[in-house]
Amino acid sequence: MTVPVKGPASYFPSIEKTYGQPIAHWKTIVRDNLPGRHMDLVALLKGEHGMGHGHANAVVAHVLAEGAKSQTSS
């Protein structure tokens, strides 16, 4: 039995289908613009890449959460 994906990652299949790029592509764009404020990074994905607000927010939230995890595990 597979566990359903929760949180921001639950948007990833739809993001890949809608925008034609793998999640790694979008995460790299966000990481390349760090440090940055959450909403500034969302605005970047929306304004420069045409991503919808919910999708952009999910990618940014996921990247920032990954960064927080790596900082606490260092």
N, C-alpha and C positions, 0 to 999 in steps of 0.2 A: 504494500500500500504506500503510495507516495503522499508526502505531506504537502499541502497546498502552500504556495509561496505567499508570504504576507508582506505588508509594508510597501515601500517604494519599488522594490524589485518586482512586485506583481504587475507593474505597468510595462516591464521590459519587452515582453513579446509584442505588445501593441506598438510600442515606440519603434522597435525594429521594423515592423511591417509598415507602419505609417510613413516613416522617414527614410527607409531604405538603407540604413547603416546599422552595423552592430552596436550594441551598448558600449563596447570598448571605445568606439569612436567618440561617442558623446561624453563619456567619462574623461577621456583624454582632453577634450576641449575644456571641460570644467577644471581639471587639474592644471592645465596650462595657464589658467587665469587665477590661480590661487596665489597669495591669499586674496580673498574677496568676500564681500558680504553675500549672504544667501540670496537676497532679492536682486542684487546686481548680477549675480551669475545666472539667475533665472531670466532676467531681462536680456542678457547676452544670448542665451539659447533662443529666446523668443524673437528678438529683434534681428539678429544676424543669421539665424538658421531656420526661422519660420516654425519653431516648435510651439505647440500649444502650452498654456500655462501649467496644467496638471502634469503633463509629461516632463516639462522642463523642471518643475518643482521636484518631481520624483527622482530625476537624475541627480540634481544638485544635492538633495537630501541624502541620497545613497553615498555619493562621493564624500560629503562632509562627515557622514557617520563612519565611513571607512577610515578617514583621516583621524577621527577621534579614537577609534579602536587601536590604530597603529601607534598613536602617541601614548596610550595607556599601557600598551604591551612592550614598550621600549625599556 
